[in-house]
Amino acid sequence: MAERPEYSPGLAGVIAGESAISRIDFEANRLIVRGYDLVEITRRAVFEEVAWLLLYGELPTAAQLGGFQDRLRAERGLPPAVEELLRRTPAEAQSMAVLRSAVSALGVTDPEARDISREATLRKAERLLAKVPTILTAAHRCASGLEPVPPDPELGHAANLLYMVDGRRPQEHAVRAVDVALMLYSEHGFNASSFAARVAASTLADLHAAVTAGIAALMGPLHGGANEAAMEMMLEIGEPERARPWVLEALAQKRKIMGFGHREYKSGDSRVPAVTEEGRRVAAATGESRWQRIADAVEATMLSEKGIFPNVDFPVAWTFYTMGLPIPLYTPIFVASRVAGWAAHVVEQQESNRLIRPNHIYTGPGDRPFPRLADR
Ligand code: SDX
């Protein structure tokens, strides 16, 4: 019998391609995007700068940033067909399923849908970046029986996203926390959703197809869906004193603690401290520290019992909840950010493309004769 070839379940440790977009510096525990330390960028930048860096490979000049922000503002509106889709969607639909469908529908209505040139892909990426916040907030409001809030052209990207949730001018601490989350969520190498987007792009499918594939891969709780699942868990815990026994019980039942663990980081996700810092600011500004205290207790228990660290989804969850954001928006906000990373991967994949098509080890039955219908 032929020797069984080796393989890595979940492709763990497998190098599946080359990329000039980002890398993890494990020694210094830093996430490097196009040569820059992403956490350092977040201290002095806004999401639009990071999105530009991902799409165009360099940090924008002031003039480039201004032009980009103007284009994003101008493109925030939705085509009537997509708005209609959101209005007709059943209220109980999962928010990520609605967003996935709406982005796919945007691909139908996009004026350059069939053009997969680099230039058209980047223009489509800008339009998607502008429209995803409008979709996710309008979808949430329609599901709550409310009219969508039209975008406010006076507001920047993060502030306008928050404004469209409830029609109120957001406070500075909330804008900053969302901006930081958008920046830190934007790119992370060959993660499951970016890889899914690259697989779709490698067939020479268009950007909207690849982003729809990315959303489909991101929505599960082992990936982006973990931010919502982590908050549901903290709500179930309810009080800081209950956190330790709750986690011990869950671990005894072999349950996964959402927002913990990571395929790549084994000694802590480099993005966690920056989000936690924002979360603490939000808690101080709002006077609501319960979720931060529950999170601290869960984190301490996971470290002492399992040696497992939180990933970026954990502090995002309680930070967003503390500022009053509804839970079904959390993974869609991850999408609003990661669209920039997915688009960068699509451009890169298609620039030196080879169809992604791996092999597998067959584990089915041996060869058998085909029996006639009457003999089965
Ligand atoms: C994101 O890849 C990326 O870059 C993703 C991301 C990005 O920016 O794109 O960083 C965003 O998706 C963050 C991850 C969000 N997911 C979760 O929070 C879900 C909970 N986490 C786990 O299910 C898990 O840690 C994964 C899915 C994130 C990673 O899975 P792996 O690499 O396949 O690891 P594993 O499941 O094989 O776990 C290894 C060990 C196991 O124990 P043993 O069987 O060896 O004894 O660690 C344990 C696991 O049971 N473990 C956990 C745990 N995570 C790992 N135990 C309890 N709770 C957890 N959360």
Boltz pocket constraint, residues with backbone or C-beta under 6 A from the ligand:
constraints:
  - pocket:
      binder: B
      contacts: [[A, 10], [A, 184], [A, 185], [A, 187], [A, 188], [A, 190], [A, 191], [A, 192], [A, 221], [A, 222], [A, 223], [A, 224], [A, 226], [A, 255], [A, 256], [A, 257], [A, 258], [A, 259], [A, 260], [A, 261], [A, 262], [A, 263], [A, 264], [A, 306], [A, 308], [A, 311], [A, 312], [A, 313]]
      max_distance: 6.0
